[in-house]
Amino acid sequence: MAAEPGSGDCGPRRGHLAAVVLARGGSKGIPHKNIRRLAGKPLIAWVLRAALDSEAFDSVWVSTDSDEIEKVAKDYGAQVHRRSAEVSKDTSSSLETIQEFLQHHPEVDIVGNIQATSPCLHPADLIKVVDMIRTHGYDSVFSVVRHHLFRWRETMYWTGEFTVAENLNPARRPRRQDWKGELYENGSFYFATKELIVRGLLQGGKMAYYEMKPEHSIDIDIDLDWPIAEQRVKRFGYFGKGMPTVVKLLVCNIDGCLTDGRVYLNQEHEFTSYSLRDLDGIRKLLDREVTVLLISERDIRPSLISNLKLPCEFEVNVTDKRAVLQRWMSKMGLSWIQAAYMGCSDSDVEFLKLAGVSGVPADASTAAKMTDSFTCTQGGGYGAIQEFAEHVISLMESGR
């Protein structure tokens, strides 16, 4: 959705192209914003994954003054530039920070400044922009999104001044489908040559815009943006290479995922609880012809299973999860990429890493959360399975 290259193409452009994500530690609007978890991942991880998976850059950097951000950046595969205190102030501009980066990295010829607060960025967009720089020789390319918004001149009512329309004729208000709308910067990225940046410009020379899809265009500025961004990312975000377009099997640990992991005892019986929302999530998967296998390392009574009244498969008293899962996948003729796995404990870690898509409840063990799985906002037994089921369905429906 880029501006079309035409007769103004300037020929190929070579040189070292670096992706640079600016991530200062002190965020006034949202404390620790850059590494706060969004849809289960640190915010900055979303754009780093997109940049690295695009394989379009010679290097991918995070410029930061924070030890915590540095650790997260390295965990996700980026190099780190420790910026100085002079460009880490509330008043420091992106341009000043990038100029300092270039002073320390003279090998870089082109900078792709990617905003950490744009978590719906996809590798395909970055690949197309790099082609505009490399093949068509633009000096700067920046991201925009199309809006269909009517603008009116700002006035102060107490002065008696009347407002007027700035981009429409009120007597002939166009329908949305009859109006192309207008292009607005969305802040996702700004690519520019070193020559422009040294001159104090992020936009200039032979300029072009790249139009992003509205569903991929989101920026987090204040706390109110967070829940909207989280839902957008779950629906339209990029979750990494190799994500399945079809999931045929969901394996879920009963203990700590379907239940909250607690057992209630009296003299004769034991009781567990589960969420009806989770059963709705399982039904949604069954409706899409996804086989659901519930497993437990405990020897659960048959009556507990029968009370669920779901056409799920069950394996209880499991001592060798790998053998059980291999048997099921062999029986169904599946590979790991076609399987989803939801677990919560250290014994689930191996399978969370193997599955094509994996998820953990909010209260999963630290080791399970460290597998780079989708982290639910709900705990085990409180709707986590429903949340993960909807995530799996959204992946299949979007064709990622």
C-alpha positions in Angstrom: 0.0 0.0 0.0 2.9 2.3 -0.7 3.0 5.4 -2.9 3.6 4.0 -6.3 7.2 4.3 -7.6 7.1 6.0 -11.0 9.2 8.0 -13.4 10.8 9.7 -10.4 12.6 6.5 -9.4 16.2 7.3 -8.6 18.0 4.0 -9.1 19.1 1.5 -6.5 20.5 2.5 -3.2 23.1 0.5 -1.3 24.7 0.8 2.1 24.2 -0.5 5.6 20.5 -0.3 6.6 19.8 -0.5 10.3 16.5 -0.7 12.1 16.6 1.4 15.2 13.9 1.3 17.9 14.1 4.1 20.4 13.1 2.9 23.9 13.8 5.3 26.8 13.4 3.9 30.3 11.5 6.9 31.7 8.0 7.1 30.2 5.8 9.7 31.8 2.5 8.7 30.2 2.7 5.0 30.9 5.4 3.9 33.4 7.8 1.2 31.9 5.7 1.4 28.8 8.2 -0.1 26.4 8.5 -3.4 28.3 5.0 -3.5 29.8 3.3 -6.7 28.6 0.8 -6.4 25.7 -1.0 -9.5 24.7 1.5 -11.6 26.6 4.7 -10.0 25.2 6.7 -6.9 26.2 5.5 -4.0 24.0 8.9 -3.6 22.3 9.0 -7.3 21.4 6.3 -6.9 18.8 8.2 -4.6 16.5 11.5 -6.4 17.2 10.0 -9.6 16.0 8.6 -8.0 12.9 12.0 -6.3 12.1 14.1 -9.4 12.6 11.7 -11.8 10.8 11.6 -9.4 7.8 15.3 -10.2 7.2 15.4 -6.8 5.4 17.9 -5.1 7.7 21.7 -5.4 8.0 21.3 -4.9 11.8 18.5 -4.3 14.3 19.1 -2.1 17.3 17.4 -0.8 20.4 18.6 2.6 21.7 18.0 2.8 25.4 19.2 4.1 28.7 17.6 1.2 30.7 19.1 -2.0 32.0 15.7 -3.7 31.9 14.9 -2.7 28.4 18.4 -3.8 27.3 17.8 -7.3 28.7 14.4 -7.6 26.9 15.9 -6.3 23.7 18.7 -8.9 23.8 16.3 -11.7 24.7 14.4 -10.9 21.5 17.6 -10.8 19.3 18.3 -7.1 19.0 21.6 -5.4 19.5 21.7 -2.6 22.0 23.1 1.0 21.9 23.3 2.6 25.3 22.3 6.1 24.7 23.8 9.0 26.7 22.0 11.0 29.4 22.0 14.0 27.1 19.5 12.3 24.7 17.5 10.5 27.4 15.7 13.6 28.8 11.9 14.2 28.6 12.7 17.0 26.1 15.0 14.9 23.9 13.8 14.4 20.3 13.9 11.2 18.2 16.1 13.1 15.7 18.7 13.9 18.4 18.8 10.3 19.6 19.2 8.9 16.1 22.0 11.4 15.4 23.8 10.2 18.5 23.4 6.6 17.4 24.9 7.4 14.0 27.9 9.1 15.7 28.7 5.8 17.4 27.9 3.6 14.4 29.4 5.3 11.3 29.0 2.1 9.3 25.2 2.8 9.1 24.1 4.6 5.9 20.3 4.3 6.2 18.2 4.3 9.4 14.7 2.7 9.7 13.4 4.3 12.9 10.6 1.9 14.1 8.4 3.1 16.9 8.1 0.7 19.8 4.5 1.8 20.3 3.2 0.4 17.0 2.8 -3.3 17.9 0.7 -4.3 14.9 3.6 -3.8 12.5 4.2 -6.8 10.1 7.4 -7.9 8.3 5.7 -7.6 4.9 5.3 -3.9 5.4 9.0 -3.4 6.3 10.1 -5.5 3.3 8.1 -3.3 0.9 9.5 -0.1 2.4 13.1 -1.4 2.2 12.5 -2.2 -1.4 11.4 1.4 -1.9 14.6 2.6 -0.4 16.9 0.0 -2.0 15.4 -0.4 -5.5 13.7 3.0 -6.1 16.3 5.1 -4.3 14.0 7.2 -2.1 15.8 9.3 0.5 13.0 9.0 3.1 9.9 6.9 3.5 7.4 7.2 6.3 4.2 5.4 7.2 0.7 6.8 6.9 -2.9 5.6 7.3 -6.0 6.7 5.5 -8.7 8.4 7.5 -12.2 9.4 6.5 -12.6 12.3 8.9 -14.2 15.7 8.3 -12.1 18.6 9.6 -13.5 21.9 10.9 -11.6 25.1 11.8 -11.0 25.6 15.5 -12.7 28.7 16.9 -13.3 30.3 20.3 -17.1 30.5 20.6 -17.0 33.5 23.0 -15.4 35.6 20.2 -18.5 35.2 18.0 -16.4 33.6 15.3 -18.1 30.9 13.3 -16.5 27.6 12.3 -16.1 26.5 8.7 -15.4 23.2 7.1 -11.8 22.6 6.0 -12.0 19.5 3.8 -15.7 19.2 2.8 -18.6 21.0 1.4 -21.3 20.6 4.1 -24.0 21.0 1.4 -22.6 18.0 -0.4 -21.3 15.7 2.3 -19.7 12.7 0.6 -20.5 9.1 1.6 -17.5 7.2 2.9 -17.5 4.9 -0.1 -17.4 7.9 -2.5 -14.5 9.7 -0.7 -10.9 8.5 -0.8 -10.2 10.1 2.5 -6.9 11.7 3.6 -3.5 10.4 4.5 -2.2 11.0 8.0 1.2 10.0 9.5 0.6 7.1 11.9 4.1 7.1 13.5 4.9 3.5 12.9 8.2 4.2 11.1 10.4 6.8 9.5 13.2 5.7 7.1 15.9 8.2 6.1 19.4 8.3 4.8 22.3 9.3 7.0 22.8 12.5 4.9 19.3 13.7 5.7 19.6 12.9 9.4 22.9 14.6 9.8 21.3 17.7 8.2 18.6 17.6 10.9 15.8 15.9 8.9 13.9 12.6 9.2 11.8 13.5 6.1 13.2 15.2 3.1 14.9 14.8 -0.2 13.1 12.3 -2.5 10.2 11.5 -0.2 7.6 8.8 -0.4 4.9 7.5 2.0 3.9 4.0 2.7 0.2 3.4 3.4 -0.5 0.9 6.1 -3.7 -1.0 6.6 -6.0 0.6 9.2 -6.1 -2.6 11.2 -2.3 -2.6 11.5 -2.1 1.1 12.3 -2.2 1.7 16.0 -0.1 3.8 18.4 0.0 3.6 22.1 0.4 7.0 23.8 -1.7 7.0 27.0 -3.1 4.3 29.3 -6.5 4.4 27.6 -4.9 3.2 24.4 -3.7 -0.1 26.0 -6.8 -2.3 26.1 -7.7 -1.2 22.5 -4.2 -2.0 21.3 -4.3 -5.4 23.1 -7.4 -6.4 21.3 -6.1 -5.2 18.0 -2.9 -7.1 18.4 -4.7 -10.3 19.3 -6.7 -10.0 16.2 -4.3 -8.4 13.6 -0.8 -8.7 15.1 2.2 -10.6 13.8 3.0 -13.6 15.9 6.1 -14.8 14.3 7.3 -17.2 11.5 5.7 -20.6 11.1 2.4 -19.7 12.6 -0.2 -22.3 11.4 -3.0 -21.3 9.1 -4.9 -24.4 10.3 -4.9 -26.0 13.8 -6.2 -29.5 13.9 -5.4 -30.4 17.5 -5.5 -28.5 20.8 -3.9 -30.2 23.8 -4.7 -28.7 27.1 -3.5 -29.4 30.6 -6.5 -29.9 32.9 -4.7 -29.1 36.1 -4.1 -25.3 36.2 -5.6 -24.5 32.8 -9.1 -26.0 32.8 -9.1 -25.8 36.6 -7.4 -23.4 38.9 -5.1 -26.1 40.1 -6.8 -26.5 43.5 -8.5 -29.6 44.9 -11.2 -29.3 47.6 -11.4 -32.3 49.9 -13.8 -33.6 52.4 -13.9 -37.0 54.1 -15.4 -38.9 51.1 -14.8 -36.8 48.0 -12.6 -34.3 46.2 -14.0 -31.4 44.2 -12.6 -29.1 41.5 -14.0 -26.1 39.7 -13.9 -24.9 36.2 -15.3 -22.0 34.2 -18.3 -22.3 31.9 -16.6 -19.7 29.7 -13.8 -22.2 29.1 -16.3 -24.8 27.9 -17.7 -22.2 25.5 -14.1 -21.7 24.1 -13.7 -25.5 23.7 -17.0 -25.7 21.9 -15.9 -23.0 19.4 -12.9 -25.0 18.5 -14.9 -28.2 18.2 -17.2 -26.3 15.8 -14.2 -25.6 13.6 -13.3 -29.3 13.6 -10.4 -28.9 16.0 -9.9 -32.0 18.1 -9.5 -31.1 21.8 -7.4 -33.4 24.0 -7.5 -32.7 27.7 -4.6 -34.3 29.7 -3.7 -34.7 33.3 -0.9 -36.1 35.3 -3.4 -36.9 38.0 -5.7 -40.0 38.1 -8.9 -38.1 37.8 -12.2 -39.8 38.5 -14.3 -40.6 35.4 -17.3 -38.8 36.8 -15.5 -35.5 36.7 -14.8 -36.0 33.0 -18.3 -37.1 32.2 -19.8 -34.1 33.9 -18.2 -31.8 31.4 -20.5 -33.2 28.7 -18.1 -32.3 25.9 -17.0 -34.5 23.0 -13.4 -34.0 24.0 -10.7 -36.7 24.2 -9.2 -37.3 27.7 -5.9 -38.8 28.9 -5.5 -39.0 32.6 -2.8 -40.4 34.9 -0.3 -39.5 32.3 3.4 -40.2 33.2 4.9 -39.6 29.7 3.3 -36.6 27.9 5.6 -36.9 24.9 4.6 -40.5 24.2 0.9 -39.6 24.6 1.1 -36.6 22.3 3.2 -38.5 19.7 0.6 -41.2 19.6 -2.2 -38.7 19.1 -0.4 -36.8 16.3 0.6 -40.1 14.6 -3.0 -41.3 14.8 -4.2 -38.0 13.3 -1.4 -37.7 10.8 -0.3 -34.3 12.2 3.0 -32.4 12.7 3.7 -30.2 15.6 3.0 -27.1 13.5 -0.6 -28.1 13.3 -1.0 -28.5 17.0 -1.8 -26.0 19.7 -0.8 -26.6 23.3 -1.9 -24.9 26.5 0.1 -25.6 29.6 0.9 -24.0 32.9 3.6 -25.9 34.6 7.3 -26.8 34.2 6.3 -30.2 32.8 4.6 -28.4 29.9 7.6 -26.4 28.8 8.9 -28.8 26.2 5.5 -29.0 24.4 4.9 -25.3 24.6 8.1 -24.9 22.6 7.2 -27.6 20.1 3.7 -26.6 19.3 2.8 -24.4 16.3 0.9 -22.1 18.6 1.1 -22.2 22.4 -0.6 -20.4 25.3 -0.3 -20.2 29.1 -2.7 -18.8 31.7 -1.8 -15.6 33.5 -0.8 -17.6 36.7 1.4 -20.1 34.8 4.8 -21.0 36.2 7.7 -18.7 35.3 9.3 -21.4 33.1 6.1 -21.8 31.1 5.8 -18.1 30.6 9.4 -17.9 29.4 8.6 -20.1 26.4 7.4 -17.1 24.3 3.8 -18.4 24.4 0.7 -16.3 24.2 0.0 -15.2 27.8 -3.6 -14.9 28.7 -4.9 -12.2 30.9 -7.0 -14.7 32.8 -5.8 -17.4 35.2 -6.4 -21.1 35.0 -10.0 -22.0 35.7 -11.1 -18.5 35.1 -11.5 -18.2 31.4 -7.9 -18.7 30.1 -8.9 -21.5 27.8 -11.6 -19.4 26.2 -9.1 -16.6 25.7 -6.6 -18.9 24.1 -9.2 -20.6 22.0 -10.3 -17.2 20.6 -6.6 -16.4 19.9 -6.2 -19.7 17.9 -9.4 -19.0 16.0 -8.3 -15.5 15.1 -5.0 -16.9 13.8 -6.8 -19.4 11.6 -9.3 -16.8 10.3 -6.6 -14.3 9.4 -4.7 -16.9 7.5 -1.4 -16.2 9.3 
